[in-house]
């Protein structure tokens, strides 16, 4: 399915943007794709700058008279942040007529393209979309996983690895690898050799990239991001 809302939908389905009372928003989580998590940072941003992006609301099917009539399609974290700030209204794009299929498309687009989710969050999103019968979103989840930010603890473990002395195979009279300190010249030679081998392997992997399993592609990209993080600092002092 195309990410754009179907052109066959009524013209008023895209709705207007206006403020809605939070009391008129139903406590319905049909389209919530992940737990809100810690929204304190988002609340601080909204408190300073205001709510810059509207949430997506549609009329709640079967809403009883006098009960909340709007159903959240996307923007659950912004709603939680507004409640944390004890606000009484939310800026929302209102959809008077939005089919389920288009509502799931909106929810998936916001979750996969607008928010920097980690790998575990994305797997949770994948399972919920599959359970809802939105199988077409699998490819979008794969692409989002390739862009997923690296967890801070993984980055720190990698930096610790870089600071460790290198283990040189064959040292210690045949008793296995021995940790020795390399001279600066030896480290340069060692890094150049291994980077060359890595580039050859990556070039070979790229030729078969589409055939590699999605989780394998994600892990390769995740490891490559370590180099991207280091590159600006290395280039600055390269001379």
HUGIRA-V380818 format. One record per helix or strand. SS is the DSSP state (2 for helix, 1 for strand). FROM is the first residue (numbers start at 1). TO is the last residue. If there is no record, write none. Layout:
SS FROM TO
SS FROM TO
This chain:
2 11 14
1 17 21
2 22 24
1 25 25
2 40 49
1 55 59
1 70 74
2 76 84
1 89 95
2 100 114
2 119 131
2 135 147
2 152 163
1 167 168
1 178 179
2 184 207
2 209 211
2 214 236
